[in-house]
Structures are given as structure tokens and as C-alpha cells.
Amino acid sequence: MGWDTEQHRAHLHRVLGMSRFLLRTSVHCHNLASCALGMVLRQVGPDFEAQYGYRPWLVESFVDTEHFLGTCYKGD
């Protein structure tokens, strides 16, 4: 993001880590991951602001590729 160490410390609270999004491989529904992620991302700003008084600037996610494929994040 281009943040130096001081900026990173000052603004890290505005970065949300999304580590609990999982759709089982047995679930087959076209674009379900995109729809669910879109719904979450549209709502997280207002909800976070209502709870904590400010909106996040960034949501990041991680895929544990040792256990999951992360295919909902791949573009065609």
C-alpha cells in the first residue's frame, strides 16, 4: 500500500482481516461466493461504523492453501 512504518502503525486499525469465509466444495451454486462477499462488503462499513465510530479502509483476506484451494478468489 505504500505505507511507511509510522503510517502502518497509525492506520492498521482501519484494515480488517477476513479469515473465516468458507464455502464447502459440496455446495454448488453459481456465483455464490461473489454474491456473499459482495453482501458482506456492502454491509461491513456501516456496521463497523455503528459499532466503533469509524469505517474501515481496507478488507484483506487470506487463503490457507495447505487446506483450501481459494478458487472463489480466482478470476476467469
N, C-alpha and C positions, 0 to 999 in steps of 0.2 A: 504494500500500500504506500510505501514511501515514507513511513513514519520513522523518525529517529527514536532513540531510546526514551527521551523525555516525552515526546508525543505519544509513544506507545503506552507508557505508564499513565499519562493523563487521560487517554481516551479508551483504554481497554475495556472499561465498564460498558461501553456502547457497542461492544461486539458480543453477539450471542452465539453460543456453541450449540448446534443441534446434533445431538449424538444418539437420539432414540427414535429414529424414523426407520421402520422396517415393514416391508410387505413380504409375506411368506411366498415362496416360489409356487405354492399350491394355489395362490389367488391369481386368477386370470381375468382382468378387466382392463380394456384398452384405455390408456392414458390415466389410470387411477393414480399413479404416483404424481404425475404432473398436476392433476386436479387437487389432490390432497395437499401437496406442497404449496400450491397457489393459495388455497384457502387459509392455510396456516400463516403464510407470509403476509396476506392481506390483513389478518386479524392481530398478529403479534404486536405491531406498532401501537395501535390503540390500547390493547390490553396491558402492554408493558408500561405505557404512559400512565394509565389509570392506576396501576399498582405502585410504580416507582417515581412518577413525576417527570419522566423524560422518555424519548423514543430511542430505540437502538439505531445505529447507523449501518450495521452490517450483521448478517447472519451467515455463519460458516458451518459447514458440515464435514464430517469425516466418515469414511467407509473403512471398516476393518477388513481389508482384502484377504486376510488369512481365513476369514469365516464367511464373507459375503462377496458377491460379485459387484455390487454397486451399479447395476445396469440401469436403474431408473435415472441415473445422472448422465448417461451417455446420450449424445445427440445422434440423429440419423444423418 
